[in-house]
């Protein structure tokens, strides 16, 4: 019985070690760069979404649908809005991430 409990405890410790990240010296050197890249991607997504709201208002003359499950929202409006936002925000995040990564690498090379 004691041997069986010891095996379960060892297995549990190994599972916990695999799930909890451990940072070694030098691994956090790129943390500011990662924060910058993530911030740029999020900012690009927010800006594109705000632009889409303005375009929707000019095109449809009303607010874009907030809740596609609302019975007052038509299927076409819900699908058009979802496709426009999903595609545009996704592309903006990729462009923001790639652009800021390129700038960070260029800056890092110029420092050395």
N, C-alpha and C positions, 0 to 999 in steps of 0.2 A: 504494500500500500504506500509506504513512504517513498519508494523508488518511483512509483507512478506519479505521485504528486511532484516530485522533483523534476521529472521530465516535463510535466505540464508547465511548471514555473519557468524552466529554461526556454521552452517553446514560446511562452508569452513574452519573455524578455526579448527574444530575437524578433518577434513580430513588432514590438514597440520600437526597437532600434531601427528597423527598416522604415517605419512610418515617420519618425521624428527626425527632421534634418539636423545634422550636426555641422557646424561651421568650423572650418580649419583656418588657421592664419593665412591671410592672403586671398581668401575666397570673396571677401566683401570689398575688395578694391574697386570693383566695377559697380558698386551700389549706386553712387551718384549718377552714373551713366544710365543705369537701368531705370532709375526714377525719372530722369529727364526723358527717356524714350517712351516710357509708359504715359507720362504726363502729356507729351506731344500727341500721342495717339488718341488719348481721351479728349484733349482739347479739339483736335481735328473732328472727332465724332460729334462733339457738342455743337461746333460751328456749322457743320453740315446739316445737322438736324434743325437748327434754328433757321438756316437758309431754306430748308424744305418747307418749314411751317409758313414762311413768308410767301414762297412760291404757291403753296396750296391755297392760301388765303386769296392771292391775286387770281388764281385760276378758277377756284370754286366759289369764292365769295363767302366762305364760312371757315370755321375752325376745322383743323384736321381731326379725324376720329381719335379720341383718347382710349376708348375701350371698344375693340372690334366686336366684342360679345354683346354690346348694347343692341337691343332690338331696333332702335331708331337708326342705327348705322346700316347702310345698304351693303350687300356683299361686295359690290364693285368698289365702293369707297374703301372698305376695309382691306380688300386685296391690293388695290392700287397703293394705298398708304403703306401697307406692310412691305410690299416689294420695293417701293421707292426708298423708304427709310432703311430697310435691311441692307439693300445693295449699296446705297450711298454711304451710309455710316461705316459699313464694312470696308469699302474701298478707301474711305478717308482715313480710317485707322491704320490700314496697311501702309498707305502713303506717308502718314505721319510717323509711323514707326520706322519705316525704311529711310525716310529723309533724315530723321533725327539720329539714326544709327550712323548714317554716312557722315553727318556733321561731327558726331562725337569721335568717330575714327579719324577723320581728317584733323580734328583738334588734337587728338592724342598723338598722332604722327608728327604734328608741327611742334609739340612740346619736347619731343626727344631729339 
